[in-house]
């Protein structure tokens, strides 16, 4: 991967970081320290929540379908 593109991807992932820690003094003009690891953790966290809620919706749909069937 080209160095410029890798740097852009790293910056994008850092910007996504929900777990950035506040810094009392500003570091590089920012009040939070965000990292690539934090950004990747955020992506996995959001993906996990999406899968979890999709499973809940799927299970509730299956339960409602099963309860409306007749026992003939």
Z-matrix of the N, CA and C atoms (Angstrom, degrees):
N
C 1 1.446
C 2 1.531 1 107.92
N 3 1.292 2 116.84 1 138.90
C 4 1.451 3 122.60 2 179.10
C 5 1.529 4 110.29 3 -63.00
N 6 1.335 5 116.67 4 142.38
C 7 1.463 6 120.57 5 -174.51
C 8 1.529 7 112.35 6 -60.21
N 9 1.328 8 118.30 7 -38.94
C 10 1.459 9 121.60 8 179.02
C 11 1.520 10 111.82 9 -64.88
N 12 1.330 11 116.76 10 -41.66
C 13 1.474 12 121.23 11 179.37
C 14 1.517 13 110.71 12 -67.70
N 15 1.338 14 117.16 13 -39.21
C 16 1.463 15 121.05 14 178.35
C 17 1.523 16 110.29 15 -64.24
N 18 1.328 17 116.75 16 -39.26
C 19 1.470 18 120.63 17 178.33
C 20 1.529 19 110.50 18 -65.74
N 21 1.345 20 117.32 19 -41.08
C 22 1.464 21 121.09 20 177.98
C 23 1.525 22 110.86 21 -63.20
N 24 1.347 23 117.19 22 -42.76
C 25 1.457 24 121.26 23 178.71
C 26 1.524 25 110.43 24 -63.63
N 27 1.329 26 116.78 25 -42.78
C 28 1.460 27 121.09 26 177.48
C 29 1.524 28 111.48 27 -61.16
N 30 1.328 29 116.62 28 -41.07
C 31 1.475 30 120.41 29 178.24
C 32 1.516 31 110.96 30 -64.74
N 33 1.330 32 116.79 31 -41.07
C 34 1.464 33 121.03 32 179.36
C 35 1.523 34 110.55 33 -62.42
N 36 1.327 35 116.49 34 -45.23
C 37 1.468 36 120.71 35 -179.30
C 38 1.532 37 109.91 36 -65.79
N 39 1.343 38 117.58 37 -39.36
C 40 1.471 39 120.15 38 177.59
C 41 1.523 40 110.86 39 -62.52
N 42 1.331 41 117.56 40 -39.16
C 43 1.463 42 121.09 41 -179.17
C 44 1.524 43 112.03 42 -64.67
N 45 1.325 44 118.60 43 -26.58
C 46 1.459 45 123.37 44 -179.44
C 47 1.531 46 111.49 45 -77.57
N 48 1.311 47 117.91 46 -19.88
C 49 1.475 48 124.32 47 -173.06
C 50 1.530 49 112.20 48 -52.89
N 51 1.335 50 117.25 49 110.17
C 52 1.465 51 122.79 50 175.99
C 53 1.526 52 112.09 51 -84.00
N 54 1.320 53 116.68 52 -14.82
C 55 1.454 54 121.59 53 -173.67
C 56 1.521 55 112.83 54 -100.91
N 57 1.338 56 117.65 55 14.17
C 58 1.462 57 121.52 56 179.12
C 59 1.521 58 110.76 57 -59.51
N 60 1.298 59 116.34 58 138.00
C 61 1.466 60 121.88 59 -177.12
C 62 1.524 61 110.10 60 -93.60
N 63 1.344 62 116.54 61 135.93
C 64 1.461 63 118.48 62 176.82
C 65 1.523 64 110.83 63 -64.95
N 66 1.319 65 115.04 64 143.64
C 67 1.460 66 121.55 65 178.47
C 68 1.521 67 107.20 66 -112.72
N 69 1.333 68 116.59 67 128.36
C 70 1.458 69 120.40 68 -177.52
C 71 1.528 70 110.20 69 -60.22
N 72 1.300 71 116.44 70 -46.74
C 73 1.458 72 121.25 71 174.67
C 74 1.524 73 106.96 72 -95.67
N 75 1.295 74 117.02 73 148.58
C 76 1.464 75 118.67 74 179.28
C 77 1.517 76 109.40 75 -71.38
N 78 1.330 77 115.32 76 135.20
C 79 1.456 78 122.31 77 178.17
C 80 1.516 79 107.56 78 -112.86
N 81 1.320 80 117.27 79 116.84
C 82 1.460 81 122.90 80 -177.23
C 83 1.526 82 111.03 81 54.44
N 84 1.335 83 116.51 82 36.71
C 85 1.452 84 121.35 83 177.06
C 86 1.520 85 114.54 84 78.11
N 87 1.317 86 117.89 85 8.27
C 88 1.468 87 121.55 86 -178.66
C 89 1.517 88 110.31 87 -116.15
N 90 1.337 89 115.84 88 148.30
C 91 1.463 90 119.71 89 179.51
C 92 1.528 91 111.82 90 -93.41
N 93 1.341 92 118.35 91 -6.60
C 94 1.465 93 122.74 92 177.01
C 95 1.523 94 109.12 93 -126.66
N 96 1.299 95 116.05 94 145.89
C 97 1.455 96 121.29 95 175.46
C 98 1.526 97 108.04 96 -101.07
N 99 1.321 98 116.28 97 111.93
C 100 1.465 99 120.79 98 -178.29
C 101 1.519 100 109.23 99 -112.67
N 102 1.350 101 115.31 100 144.44
C 103 1.455 102 120.26 101 -176.01
C 104 1.533 103 111.00 102 -128.60
N 105 1.319 104 115.30 103 166.05
C 106 1.465 105 120.42 104 176.26
C 107 1.528 106 109.67 105 -65.00
N 108 1.321 107 117.46 106 -40.53
C 109 1.472 108 121.13 107 178.52
C 110 1.526 109 109.92 108 -60.27
N 111 1.328 110 117.25 109 -43.31
C 112 1.462 111 120.60 110 177.80
C 113 1.519 112 111.75 111 -63.42
N 114 1.336 113 117.07 112 -39.43
C 115 1.463 114 120.89 113 177.82
C 116 1.520 115 111.76 114 -64.71
N 117 1.339 116 116.50 115 -43.43
C 118 1.472 117 120.18 116 177.95
C 119 1.525 118 110.77 117 -64.94
N 120 1.338 119 116.75 118 -39.38
C 121 1.459 120 120.67 119 177.09
C 122 1.523 121 110.43 120 -61.60
N 123 1.323 122 116.67 121 -40.93
C 124 1.460 123 121.19 122 178.41
C 125 1.522 124 111.06 123 -62.42
N 126 1.334 125 116.82 124 -43.63
C 127 1.468 126 121.07 125 179.27
C 128 1.523 127 110.20 126 -60.90
N 129 1.339 128 117.28 127 -46.01
C 130 1.464 129 121.16 128 179.02
C 131 1.527 130 111.06 129 -64.27
N 132 1.319 131 117.46 130 -39.28
C 133 1.465 132 123.08 131 179.67
C 134 1.530 133 110.53 132 -62.62
N 135 1.322 134 116.72 133 -48.38
C 136 1.465 135 121.06 134 -179.38
C 137 1.532 136 110.53 135 -66.00
N 138 1.336 137 117.02 136 -40.79
C 139 1.470 138 120.59 137 178.34
C 140 1.530 139 110.08 138 -63.96
N 141 1.326 140 117.10 139 -41.60
C 142 1.468 141 121.10 140 178.28
C 143 1.516 142 111.96 141 -62.28
N 144 1.326 143 116.60 142 -42.58
C 145 1.468 144 120.01 143 177.27
C 146 1.531 145 111.13 144 -63.32
N 147 1.322 146 116.85 145 -41.25
C 148 1.469 147 120.40 146 179.66
C 149 1.529 148 110.83 147 -62.57
N 150 1.328 149 116.76 148 -43.70
C 151 1.471 150 120.77 149 178.56
C 152 1.523 151 110.13 150 -64.28
N 153 1.329 152 117.20 151 -43.21
C 154 1.460 153 121.60 152 -179.43
C 155 1.531 154 110.94 153 -60.35
N 156 1.329 155 117.07 154 -47.98
C 157 1.459 156 119.78 155 -179.17
C 158 1.525 157 111.60 156 -68.70
N 159 1.333 158 117.73 157 -34.03
C 160 1.466 159 120.47 158 175.79
C 161 1.526 160 110.30 159 -63.51
N 162 1.335 161 116.99 160 -39.29
C 163 1.468 162 120.48 161 177.92
C 164 1.528 163 110.65 162 -66.56
N 165 1.333 164 117.30 163 -40.37
C 166 1.465 165 120.20 164 178.02
C 167 1.529 166 111.10 165 -61.79
N 168 1.316 167 117.37 166 -43.74
C 169 1.463 168 121.28 167 179.08
C 170 1.520 169 110.00 168 -64.43
N 171 1.328 170 116.67 169 -42.28
C 172 1.462 171 121.33 170 179.62
C 173 1.525 172 111.05 171 -62.41
N 174 1.332 173 116.90 172 -44.44
C 175 1.465 174 120.87 173 -179.74
C 176 1.520 175 111.43 174 -66.10
N 177 1.316 176 117.31 175 -40.84
C 178 1.463 177 119.03 176 -179.88
C 179 1.523 178 110.68 177 -68.21
N 180 1.326 179 117.20 178 -33.52
C 181 1.464 180 120.87 179 176.71
C 182 1.520 181 110.15 180 -66.90
N 183 1.323 182 117.50 181 -42.58
C 184 1.465 183 120.70 182 178.73
C 185 1.520 184 111.19 183 -64.81
N 186 1.332 185 117.60 184 -40.90
C 187 1.464 186 120.70 185 179.25
C 188 1.519 187 111.20 186 -64.27
N 189 1.322 188 116.81 187 -40.99
C 190 1.467 189 119.28 188 -179.15
C 191 1.536 190 109.97 189 -69.12
N 192 1.323 191 117.94 190 -34.49
C 193 1.468 192 120.89 191 176.93
C 194 1.533 193 111.26 192 -67.16
N 195 1.314 194 116.74 193 -40.03
C 196 1.460 195 121.13 194 -179.48
C 197 1.528 196 111.60 195 -69.12
N 198 1.313 197 118.34 196 -34.54
C 199 1.454 198 120.91 197 -177.15
C 200 1.530 199 112.03 198 -77.00
N 201 1.324 200 118.39 199 -17.98
C 202 1.473 201 120.37 200 -179.68
C 203 1.518 202 113.05 201 -94.13
N 204 1.332 203 117.93 202 -6.42
C 205 1.468 204 120.40 203 178.48
C 206 1.520 205 110.30 204 -75.49
N 207 1.311 206 114.71 205 147.43
C 208 1.472 207 118.22 206 177.13
C 209 1.525 208 109.54 207 -88.17
N 210 1.298 209 116.92 208 160.29
C 211 1.461 210 121.98 209 -177.74
C 212 1.528 211 112.37 210 -97.79
N 213 1.317 212 118.68 211 25.70
C 214 1.469 213 121.97 212 -179.53
C 215 1.482 214 113.85 213 -63.44
